[in-house]
Amino acid sequence: MKAPKILPWIAHKAGISEALALKLWRRAAGEAEELTGCCNSSDYYRLAVERFIDLAETEGEKCAERDPLACPLSSPKVSWMWRHQNRMSQLNLLAAQSTYRLWQSNWDSFVTPQRQAA
Protein backbone atom coordinates (compact mmCIF):
# COMPACT_ATOMS: atom_id res chain seq x y z
CA MET A 1 0.00 0.00 0.00
CA LYS A 2 1.19 3.49 -0.78
CA ALA A 3 2.03 5.88 1.99
CA PRO A 4 -0.73 8.40 2.80
CA LYS A 5 -0.37 11.93 1.46
CA ILE A 6 -0.60 13.26 5.00
CA LEU A 7 2.67 11.49 5.92
CA PRO A 8 4.99 14.54 5.43
CA TRP A 9 2.67 16.75 7.48
CA ILE A 10 2.56 14.27 10.37
CA ALA A 11 6.35 13.87 10.16
CA HIS A 12 6.79 17.64 10.39
CA LYS A 13 4.37 17.94 13.32
CA ALA A 14 6.07 15.07 15.17
CA GLY A 15 9.52 16.52 14.49
CA ILE A 16 10.92 13.55 12.57
CA SER A 17 12.32 13.15 9.06
CA GLU A 18 10.17 11.99 6.15
CA ALA A 19 12.44 8.98 5.64
CA LEU A 20 11.85 7.87 9.22
CA ALA A 21 8.14 8.56 8.83
CA LEU A 22 8.05 6.30 5.77
CA LYS A 23 9.75 3.51 7.76
CA LEU A 24 7.24 3.98 10.56
CA TRP A 25 4.37 3.89 8.05
CA ARG A 26 5.60 0.59 6.64
CA ARG A 27 5.85 -0.83 10.15
CA ALA A 28 2.36 0.39 11.03
CA ALA A 29 0.92 -0.98 7.77
CA GLY A 30 2.52 -4.37 8.43
CA GLU A 31 1.12 -4.50 11.95
CA ALA A 32 -2.35 -3.51 10.72
CA GLU A 33 -2.24 -6.15 7.98
CA GLU A 34 -1.26 -8.77 10.55
CA LEU A 35 -4.20 -7.78 12.76
CA THR A 36 -6.85 -7.56 10.04
CA GLY A 37 -5.59 -10.28 7.71
CA CYS A 38 -5.94 -8.18 4.57
CA CYS A 39 -4.89 -4.78 3.28
CA ASN A 40 -8.03 -3.65 1.49
CA SER A 41 -10.49 -3.00 4.31
CA SER A 42 -11.37 0.25 6.04
CA ASP A 43 -10.40 -1.32 9.38
CA TYR A 44 -6.92 -1.96 7.99
CA TYR A 45 -6.47 1.66 6.91
CA ARG A 46 -7.86 3.04 10.18
CA LEU A 47 -5.56 0.81 12.27
CA ALA A 48 -2.54 1.60 10.08
CA VAL A 49 -3.00 5.37 10.35
CA GLU A 50 -3.68 5.27 14.10
CA ARG A 51 -0.60 3.12 14.69
CA PHE A 52 1.51 5.33 12.44
CA ILE A 53 0.51 8.46 14.32
CA ASP A 54 1.32 6.79 17.64
CA LEU A 55 4.71 5.61 16.36
CA ALA A 56 5.53 9.05 14.91
CA GLU A 57 4.68 10.84 18.15
CA THR A 58 6.69 8.36 20.20
CA GLU A 59 9.68 8.77 17.90
CA GLY A 60 9.32 12.56 18.04
CA GLU A 61 9.38 12.45 21.85
CA LYS A 62 12.54 10.31 21.74
CA CYS A 63 14.14 12.84 19.41
CA ALA A 64 13.27 15.68 21.77
CA GLU A 65 14.81 13.78 24.70
CA ARG A 66 18.05 13.13 22.76
CA ASP A 67 18.56 16.62 21.35
CA PRO A 68 16.25 19.31 22.74
CA LEU A 69 17.62 21.98 20.40
CA ALA A 70 17.03 19.99 17.23
CA CYS A 71 13.44 18.96 18.03
CA PRO A 72 11.14 21.48 19.67
CA LEU A 73 9.41 20.20 22.80
CA SER A 74 6.28 22.17 22.18
CA SER A 75 5.36 20.37 18.96
CA PRO A 76 1.62 19.77 18.97
CA LYS A 77 0.26 16.25 18.99
CA VAL A 78 -1.93 15.11 16.11
CA SER A 79 -3.33 11.91 17.63
CA TRP A 80 -6.05 13.80 19.50
CA MET A 81 -7.18 15.41 16.24
CA TRP A 82 -7.33 12.08 14.43
CA ARG A 83 -9.34 10.45 17.22
CA HIS A 84 -11.65 13.47 17.46
CA GLN A 85 -12.31 13.32 13.72
CA ASN A 86 -13.15 9.61 14.03
CA ARG A 87 -15.58 10.32 16.88
CA MET A 88 -17.27 13.07 14.89
CA SER A 89 -17.77 10.83 11.86
CA GLN A 90 -19.19 8.10 14.09
CA LEU A 91 -21.65 10.59 15.62
CA ASN A 92 -22.93 11.50 12.16
CA LEU A 93 -23.59 7.85 11.40
CA LEU A 94 -25.28 7.35 14.77
CA ALA A 95 -27.56 10.33 14.16
CA ALA A 96 -28.53 9.00 10.72
CA GLN A 97 -29.25 5.58 12.18
CA SER A 98 -31.42 7.07 14.94
CA THR A 99 -33.36 9.14 12.40
CA TYR A 100 -33.96 6.05 10.29
CA ARG A 101 -35.20 4.09 13.30
CA LEU A 102 -37.60 6.91 14.23
CA TRP A 103 -38.89 7.07 10.67
CA GLN A 104 -39.29 3.28 10.56
CA SER A 105 -41.23 3.12 13.86
CA ASN A 106 -43.52 5.97 12.73
CA TRP A 107 -44.13 4.24 9.41
CA ASP A 108 -44.87 0.93 11.12
CA SER A 109 -47.40 2.58 13.46
CA PHE A 110 -49.02 4.33 10.47
CA VAL A 111 -49.32 1.21 8.32
CA THR A 112 -50.39 -1.16 11.09
CA PRO A 113 -52.54 0.87 13.49
CA GLN A 114 -52.94 -0.40 17.04
CA ARG A 115 -56.18 -2.24 17.77
CA GLN A 116 -58.21 -0.58 20.46
CA ALA A 117 -59.31 -2.68 23.39
CA ALA A 118 -63.02 -3.50 23.21
N, C-alpha and C positions, 0 to 999 in steps of 0.2 A: 504494500500500500504506500502511496505517496505521502510525503510529509504534509501536514496541514499548512495553509498559507499564513496562518496566525503564528507559526513557529518563530520567525524572527522577532516579532513583537513580544512574545512571551520571553524569549531569550534576553531581549533588551531589558524588560521589566525585572527579570530575575537577576540580571547582572552577570550573565554567562555568555560565552561565545556561541555563535550559530553552529559551529562544528560540534561543540559539546551538546547543544540542544538537539541536533540531528541524531547523535548517538543515544541520547536519552529518549527521543521519540521512538527509535528502533527498539530500544529495550521495552518501553511501555507498550508498543504495538505487539511485541512478542508475548509479553505477559498477558495482554488482553486476549490474544488469539488462543493462548493456552487455557484461559478461563472459559471462554465462550465456545471454543472448538471450531470456529470459522472466522473469516475476516470480512464478511459481507453484511453483517447485521448491524442494526443501530446500537444494540448493546455493546458490541465490539468497539465501535467508534467512541461511544460515550466513555467506556472504561479506559480506552487508550488515551483519550484526551485528559481525563481526570488524573490518571496515573502519571502522564507526562508533566502536567502542571505541578503535581506533588514532587516529582523528581527534580524538576527545574528549580523550584523554590528551595528544596533541600540543598541542592548543589550551590545555589546562590548564597545561602546562609553559610555554607562551608567556605566559600570564597571570601566572604566578608570576615570570617574568623581568621583566615590565613593572612589576608592583606587588607586591612581596613581602608587604606588609602585608594586601592585599586577598585574596590567594590563598595559603593555607598551603602551604609547600613539602613538608611531610610527608604530603600526601594520598596514601593508598594507591592502588596501581594495581589495576585490575580485569582487565586483559588476561590476566594469569597465571591468574586464577581461571577465566575463560572457556575458555582453552586446556586447562587441567587437567580441567575438566568434559567437554570434548570427548574428551580422551584416555580418561577413565574410561568414557564411554559406548561408545567404540570397543573397549575391552578387554572389556566385557560381551558385545558382539556376537562378538568373536573367540573368547571362551570357549564361547559357545553353538555356534559353527560347529565348533570342535574337538570338542566333545562329540558333535555330530551325526555328524561323520566317524568317530569312534571307534565309535559305535553302528552306523553303516552298514557298516564293515569287519567288525565282529563278526557282524552279521547275514549278510553275504555269506559269511563263512567257515562259518557254521552251516548255511545253506541249500545251499551248494555245497561239500561237504567235499573236502579235498585227496585226490587219488588217491595211494595208497602205491606206491612203486616195487617192482616184482616181482622 
